[in-house]
Amino acid sequence: MSLRHRLEAGMAAQAAHAAPSPLRDDAGMRIRLHRLLLERIDLAAMAALPPAEAQAQLGALLSETLAAERIAVADAERRLLLRDIRHEMFGLGPLEPLLADPGISDILVNGAAQVWVERRGRLERSPARFHDNAHLMKIVERIVSRVGRRIDESSPMVDARLADGSRINVVIPPLALDGPCLSIRRFAQSPLTVEDLCRHGSATPEIARYLAQLARARVSMLISGGTGSGKTTLLNILSGYIDAGERIVTIEDAAELQLRQPHVVRLETRPANIEGRGEVTTRALLKNALRMRPDRIIVGEVRGAEAIDMLQAMNTGHDGSLATIHANSPRDALLRLENMLGMAGMALSSRAARQQIASGIGAIVQVARMADGQRRIVSVQEVLGLQGEDIALQELHAFRQTGVGRDGAILGEFHAAGLASRFAARWHDAAREAA
């Protein structure tokens, strides 16, 4: 018996034992018909077909189901039904339209009934829904299996990267009390440029020129900010100013950077397996990167003991390296770095730790996501060195909020301190060498 005949026979058998369909031409008709089709179609058999053949057979079976149930729907509605069923079989169900929307940067699923998305920096509730938590769990398992991972009660958390570069995080019961939770950070297909930052009001041309000069002059920089503030985006932009002749090694938890230079080595950490083995940490990759003859090292995020290895690299011939850190201000970033050095198990005094930081880091760029969702560079500070027991900073550029508009937009202005950069001579030398 052909696959088509088996599918039809299965549908006929289920229909023969089913009670008359309660479907009516009301607002819930589409959802109920969707469920009915999923129950009657052999998804495994259909998924084994080539996509074009599966699409054709699915369309025919849908027409037969509508006729058998005596349901009249418009052509547009029929196309939506067909699309949804196709997404269930070959894609990620209700998430597929969201993944296809270039304006969405994050997709956040809090159980079957709550799907949120971020557009232009603001969270909004999506009309997308899962039938129930079992339906959501099927989609979660499909996502996780595609990246070669498993998720169950013994391993209820997964953090991974999709084929398109998007980052996913999944937490399921019993850790997630209200059903599976799924977070997807979208991967930008067209990376933002510094011109985009200026056009969107995230920076000024003066700030952009200054940061470009620092990057070209091999000044090591730390990009500081909160979650979702745009640290990785800015890191990617600044890395674009690195000379094409340099060898760059990037180290990330989930590869997001999109460097355009020809000589780039991309390294990615690896979590432990279900037995607790096989973990490869940022620190291990950093230590290995130093043996790979890099000109510059880019660390996607420094968060622990690897800080000591990063600073030692910056202090021993790998100046011009870049990294991000979670912190609310440049001063907080320095304090966090100092605390991270203590995690490395080295007996460093506070003064020695601060000396390492002051010698390795040349500038700190603070980014923030404002209350209106707009991401901005809010402070650019140079590290002057150790003065007494403290690290001295000088702020060259800053954003000052002046109010809130009627539409909720944050109002403010960028200010330049008018101070001379301590790296001015250095970037003039870099410009002469480039010429």
C-alpha positions as CSV (number, residue, x, y, z in Angstrom):
1,M,0.0,0.0,0.0
2,S,1.4,3.4,-0.9
3,L,2.2,6.0,1.7
4,R,-0.7,8.1,0.4
5,H,-3.1,5.2,0.8
6,R,-1.8,4.4,4.3
7,L,-2.4,8.0,5.3
8,E,-5.9,8.1,3.9
9,A,-6.7,4.8,5.5
10,G,-5.5,6.0,8.9
11,M,-7.6,9.2,8.5
12,A,-10.7,7.2,7.5
13,A,-10.3,4.8,10.4
14,Q,-10.0,7.6,12.9
15,A,-13.0,9.5,11.3
16,A,-15.1,6.3,11.5
17,H,-14.7,6.1,15.2
18,A,-14.9,9.8,15.9
19,A,-18.0,11.6,17.1
20,P,-19.5,14.3,14.8
21,S,-17.1,17.3,14.7
22,P,-18.3,20.2,16.8
23,L,-16.4,22.6,14.6
24,R,-18.3,25.8,13.7
25,D,-17.5,28.9,11.7
26,D,-16.4,30.9,14.8
27,A,-13.2,32.4,16.1
28,G,-11.9,29.1,17.5
29,M,-12.6,27.1,14.3
30,R,-9.0,27.3,13.1
31,I,-7.4,26.0,16.3
32,R,-9.8,23.1,16.6
33,L,-9.5,22.1,12.9
34,H,-5.7,22.4,13.4
35,R,-5.9,19.9,16.2
36,L,-8.2,17.5,14.3
37,L,-5.7,17.4,11.4
38,L,-2.7,16.7,13.6
39,E,-4.6,13.8,15.2
40,R,-5.6,12.3,11.8
41,I,-2.3,12.7,9.9
42,D,0.6,10.3,10.3
43,L,3.2,12.9,10.8
44,A,6.1,10.5,10.8
45,A,5.1,9.0,7.5
46,M,4.5,12.5,6.0
47,A,7.8,13.8,7.3
48,A,9.7,11.0,5.5
49,L,8.5,12.3,2.1
50,P,10.5,14.9,0.0
51,P,9.2,18.4,1.0
52,A,7.5,19.1,-2.4
53,E,5.7,15.8,-2.4
54,A,4.7,16.1,1.3
55,Q,3.4,19.6,0.6
56,A,1.2,18.4,-2.3
57,Q,-0.1,15.4,-0.4
58,L,-0.8,17.5,2.6
59,G,-2.8,20.0,0.6
60,A,-4.9,17.2,-0.9
61,L,-5.5,15.6,2.5
62,L,-6.5,18.9,4.0
63,S,-9.1,19.4,1.2
64,E,-10.5,16.0,1.9
65,T,-10.7,16.6,5.6
66,L,-12.5,19.9,5.1
67,A,-15.0,18.2,2.8
68,A,-15.5,15.2,5.1
69,E,-16.2,17.5,8.1
70,R,-18.4,19.8,5.9
71,I,-16.3,22.8,6.8
72,A,-16.2,25.7,4.3
73,V,-13.2,28.0,4.6
74,A,-11.9,30.7,2.4
75,D,-8.8,30.2,0.3
76,A,-6.8,32.4,2.5
77,E,-7.8,30.5,5.6
78,R,-7.0,27.2,3.9
79,R,-3.5,28.5,3.1
80,L,-3.0,29.4,6.7
81,L,-4.1,26.0,7.9
82,L,-1.7,24.3,5.4
83,R,1.1,26.5,6.5
84,D,0.5,25.7,10.2
85,I,0.5,22.0,9.6
86,R,3.6,22.2,7.5
87,H,5.3,24.1,10.3
88,E,4.3,21.4,12.8
89,M,5.8,18.7,10.6
90,F,9.0,20.3,9.3
91,G,9.6,23.3,11.5
92,L,9.1,24.7,15.0
93,G,5.3,25.0,15.0
94,P,3.9,28.3,16.2
95,L,7.5,29.8,16.4
96,E,8.1,29.6,12.6
97,P,6.4,32.9,11.7
98,L,8.3,34.6,14.5
99,L,11.6,33.2,13.3
100,A,10.8,34.5,9.8
101,D,10.2,38.0,11.1
102,P,13.4,40.1,10.8
103,G,12.1,42.7,13.2
104,I,12.1,40.3,16.1
105,S,15.4,40.0,18.1
106,D,14.3,37.7,20.9
107,I,11.6,35.1,21.3
108,L,10.6,34.2,24.9
109,V,8.2,31.3,25.7
110,N,6.9,31.0,29.2
111,G,4.8,27.8,29.0
112,A,2.3,27.0,26.3
113,A,0.1,30.1,26.7
114,Q,2.7,32.9,26.8
115,V,4.9,33.8,24.0
116,W,6.7,37.2,24.1
117,V,8.9,38.8,21.5
118,E,11.3,41.8,21.5
119,R,11.0,44.4,18.7
120,R,13.1,47.5,18.6
121,G,14.1,46.9,22.2
122,R,10.6,46.5,23.6
123,L,8.9,43.4,24.8
124,E,5.4,42.6,23.5
125,R,3.0,39.7,23.8
126,S,2.7,37.6,20.7
127,P,-0.6,36.0,19.6
128,A,1.4,32.8,19.0
129,R,0.3,29.9,21.2
130,F,1.0,26.2,21.8
131,H,-2.0,23.9,22.3
132,D,-0.6,22.8,25.7
133,N,2.7,22.1,27.4
134,A,2.9,18.7,25.7
135,H,2.8,20.4,22.4
136,L,5.5,22.9,23.5
137,M,7.6,20.0,24.8
138,K,7.5,18.3,21.4
139,I,8.9,21.5,19.8
140,V,11.5,21.8,22.5
141,E,12.7,18.3,21.9
142,R,12.8,18.9,18.2
143,I,15.0,22.0,18.7
144,V,17.3,20.2,21.1
145,S,17.7,17.1,19.0
146,R,18.8,19.3,16.0
147,V,21.8,20.5,18.0
148,G,22.7,17.1,19.2
149,R,21.6,17.5,22.7
150,R,19.0,15.9,25.0
151,I,16.6,17.3,27.5
152,D,14.7,15.3,30.2
153,E,14.2,15.3,33.9
154,S,17.8,14.2,34.5
155,S,19.0,17.0,32.3
156,P,16.4,19.8,32.4
157,M,18.5,22.7,31.1
158,V,20.0,23.2,27.7
159,D,22.0,26.1,26.3
160,A,23.0,25.8,22.7
161,R,23.3,27.4,19.3
162,L,21.0,26.8,16.3
163,A,22.3,26.2,12.8
164,D,21.7,29.9,11.9
165,G,23.7,31.1,14.9
166,S,20.8,32.0,17.1
167,R,21.2,31.2,20.8
168,I,18.7,29.0,22.6
169,N,18.1,28.3,26.3
170,V,15.6,25.8,27.5
171,V,14.4,24.9,31.0
172,I,11.8,22.3,31.6
173,P,9.9,20.9,34.6
174,P,10.6,20.2,37.4
175,L,12.9,23.2,37.4
176,A,10.4,25.4,35.4
177,L,7.2,25.3,37.5
178,D,4.7,26.6,34.9
179,G,5.8,24.5,31.9
180,P,8.8,24.5,29.5
181,C,10.5,27.8,29.1
182,L,12.3,28.6,25.9
183,S,14.5,31.7,25.1
184,I,15.8,32.3,21.6
185,R,18.2,35.2,20.9
186,R,18.1,35.8,17.2
187,F,21.2,35.9,15.0
188,A,21.5,39.0,12.9
189,Q,22.0,38.0,9.2
190,S,23.1,41.5,8.4
191,P,25.4,42.8,11.2
192,L,24.9,46.4,12.3
193,T,27.6,49.0,11.3
194,V,28.8,52.0,13.0
195,E,26.7,54.1,10.6
196,D,23.7,52.2,11.9
197,L,24.5,53.2,15.5
198,C,24.7,56.8,14.6
199,R,21.6,56.7,12.5
200,H,19.6,55.1,15.3
201,G,20.9,57.5,17.9
202,S,23.0,55.0,19.8
203,A,26.2,57.0,19.3
204,T,27.5,60.1,17.6
205,P,30.0,60.3,14.7
206,E,32.5,61.7,17.2
207,I,32.2,58.6,19.5
208,A,32.4,56.4,16.4
209,R,35.6,58.0,15.2
210,Y,37.2,57.8,18.6
211,L,36.4,54.1,19.1
212,A,37.6,53.3,15.6
213,Q,40.9,55.1,16.3
214,L,41.3,53.1,19.5
215,A,40.7,49.8,17.7
216,R,43.1,50.6,14.9
217,A,45.8,51.8,17.4
218,R,45.6,48.4,19.2
219,V,44.1,49.8,22.5
220,S,42.6,47.0,24.5
221,M,38.9,47.7,25.3
222,L,36.3,46.4,27.6
223,I,32.7,46.7,26.6
224,S,30.5,46.8,29.7
225,G,26.7,46.6,30.0
226,G,23.7,44.7,31.2
227,T,21.8,41.8,29.5
228,G,20.5,42.7,26.1
229,S,22.3,46.1,26.1
230,G,24.1,45.5,22.8
231,K,27.5,44.5,24.0
232,T,28.1,41.8,21.4
233,T,26.8,44.1,18.7
234,L,29.3,46.8,19.6
235,L,32.0,44.2,20.0
236,N,31.3,43.0,16.4
237,I,31.4,46.6,15.1
238,L,34.7,47.4,16.8
239,S,36.3,44.2,15.6
240,G,35.7,45.4,12.1
241,Y,38.4,48.0,12.5
242,I,41.1,45.4,13.1
243,D,43.6,45.2,10.2
244,A,43.0,42.4,7.7
245,G,46.6,41.3,8.1
246,E,46.2,40.4,11.8
247,R,45.5,36.9,13.1
248,I,42.4,37.1,15.4
249,V,41.2,34.4,17.8
250,T,37.7,34.7,19.1
251,I,36.4,32.8,22.2
252,E,32.7,32.6,22.9
253,D,30.1,30.6,24.8
254,A,27.8,30.7,21.7
255,A,29.4,31.9,18.5
256,E,27.7,35.2,17.5
257,L,30.5,37.4,16.2
258,Q,30.6,37.9,12.4
259,L,34.1,39.0,11.6
260,R,34.8,39.8,8.0
261,Q,38.6,39.6,8.2
262,P,40.3,36.7,6.3
263,H,42.4,35.4,9.2
264,V,40.0,34.5,12.0
265,V,40.0,31.4,14.3
266,R,36.7,30.9,16.1
267,L,36.6,28.9,19.3
268,E,33.5,28.0,21.3
269,T,33.2,26.6,24.8
270,R,31.5,23.2,25.4
271,P,29.4,22.3,28.4
272,A,29.8,19.1,30.3
273,N,27.8,16.1,29.1
274,I,25.2,14.2,31.1
275,E,27.9,12.4,33.0
276,G,29.5,15.7,33.9
277,R,32.5,15.2,31.6
278,G,33.9,16.9,28.6
279,E,33.5,20.5,29.6
280,V,35.8,23.0,27.9
281,T,35.8,26.4,29.6
282,T,36.6,29.9,28.4
283,R,39.7,29.8,30.5
284,A,40.9,26.6,28.9
285,L,40.3,28.1,25.4
286,L,42.1,31.3,26.4
287,K,45.2,29.4,27.6
288,N,45.2,27.4,24.3
289,A,44.7,30.5,22.2
290,L,47.9,32.0,23.5
291,R,49.7,29.0,21.9
292,M,48.1,29.8,18.5
293,R,50.1,32.9,17.7
294,P,47.3,35.4,17.8
295,D,47.7,39.1,17.2
296,R,44.5,39.9,19.0
297,I,42.1,37.9,21.2
298,I,38.4,38.6,21.4
299,V,36.5,37.2,24.4
300,G,32.8,37.2,23.9
301,E,32.2,37.6,27.7
302,V,34.6,37.4,30.6
303,R,32.8,36.2,33.7
304,G,35.2,34.2,35.9
305,A,38.8,33.0,36.5
306,E,39.7,33.5,32.8
307,A,40.0,37.2,33.6
308,I,43.6,36.6,34.8
309,D,44.5,34.9,31.5
310,M,42.9,37.7,29.5
311,L,44.7,40.4,31.3
312,Q,48.0,38.6,31.1
313,A,47.5,38.3,27.4
314,M,46.7,42.0,27.1
315,N,49.9,42.8,29.1
316,T,52.2,40.5,27.1
317,G,52.0,41.5,23.4
318,H,48.3,41.0,22.6
319,D,47.3,44.6,23.1
320,G,44.2,45.6,21.1
321,S,42.3,42.7,22.4
322,L,38.5,43.1,23.1
323,A,36.1,41.6,25.6
324,T,32.7,42.2,27.1
325,I,31.6,42.1,30.8
326,H,28.3,42.3,32.6
327,A,28.4,45.5,34.7
328,N,26.3,48.7,35.2
329,S,29.1,51.2,35.0
330,P,32.8,51.4,34.1
331,R,33.7,51.5,37.8
332,D,31.6,48.4,38.4
333,A,33.3,46.7,35.5
334,L,36.7,47.3,37.2
335,L,35.4,46.0,40.5
336,R,34.0,42.9,38.8
337,L,37.3,42.2,37.1
338,E,39.1,42.5,40.4
339,N,36.7,40.0,42.0
340,M,37.2,37.6,39.0
341,L,41.0,37.7,39.5
342,G,40.4,36.3,43.0
343,M,38.6,33.3,41.4
344,A,41.8,32.3,39.6
345,G,43.3,31.0,42.8
346,M,46.3,33.3,42.7
347,A,47.5,35.1,45.8
348,L,47.3,38.7,44.4
349,S,47.0,41.7,46.6
350,S,44.3,44.3,45.8
351,R,47.0,46.6,44.5
352,A,48.6,44.0,42.4
353,A,45.2,43.0,40.9
354,R,44.4,46.6,40.1
355,Q,47.9,47.1,38.6
356,Q,47.1,44.1,36.2
357,I,43.8,45.7,35.2
358,A,45.2,49.2,34.8
359,S,48.0,48.0,32.6
360,G,45.9,45.7,30.5
361,I,42.7,47.7,29.8
362,G,43.0,51.0,27.9
363,A,39.4,52.0,27.7
364,I,35.9,51.0,28.9
365,V,32.8,51.5,26.8
366,Q,29.5,51.4,28.7
367,V,26.4,50.5,26.8
368,A,22.8,50.4,28.1
369,R,19.3,49.6,27.1
370,M,17.2,52.6,28.0
371,A,13.7,52.4,29.4
372,D,12.2,53.0,25.9
373,G,14.2,50.0,24.5
374,Q,16.8,52.2,22.8
375,R,20.4,50.9,23.1
376,R,23.0,53.6,23.5
377,I,26.7,54.1,24.3
378,V,26.3,56.0,27.6
379,S,29.9,56.4,28.6
380,V,33.4,56.1,27.2
381,Q,36.2,56.3,29.7
382,E,39.9,55.8,29.4
383,V,41.9,54.0,32.1
384,L,44.7,56.4,33.2
385,G,46.5,54.0,35.4
386,L,46.9,53.3,39.1
387,Q,46.9,56.4,41.3
388,G,47.5,55.6,44.9
389,E,45.3,52.5,45.6
390,D,42.7,53.2,43.0
391,I,42.4,53.0,39.2
392,A,41.9,56.4,37.7
393,L,39.5,57.0,34.9
394,Q,38.7,59.9,32.7
395,E,35.4,60.2,30.8
396,L,35.6,61.5,27.3
397,H,32.1,60.9,26.1
398,A,28.7,60.5,27.9
399,F,25.0,60.4,27.3
400,R,22.9,62.5,29.7
401,Q,19.2,62.0,30.0
402,T,17.1,65.1,30.1
403,G,13.6,63.8,30.2
404,V,11.0,61.5,28.8
405,G,8.9,62.3,25.7
406,R,5.1,61.9,25.5
407,D,5.6,58.6,23.6
408,G,7.9,57.3,26.3
409,A,11.1,57.9,24.4
410,I,14.1,58.8,26.5
411,L,15.3,62.4,25.7
412,G,18.9,63.4,26.2
413,E,22.2,64.5,24.7
414,F,25.6,63.2,24.1
415,H,28.4,65.3,25.6
416,A,32.1,65.4,24.9
417,A,34.4,66.3,27.7
418,G,36.8,68.1,25.5
419,L,39.7,66.3,27.1
420,A,42.7,65.0,25.1
421,S,43.0,61.3,24.7
422,R,46.0,59.7,26.3
423,F,46.2,57.5,23.2
424,A,46.3,60.4,20.6
425,A,50.0,59.9,19.8
426,R,49.5,56.2,19.5
427,W,46.7,56.4,16.9
428,H,48.6,59.0,14.9
429,D,51.5,56.5,14.7
430,A,49.0,53.8,13.6
431,A,47.6,56.1,11.0
432,R,51.1,56.8,9.6
433,E,52.0,53.1,9.5
434,A,48.7,52.3,7.7
435,A,49.5,55.0,5.1
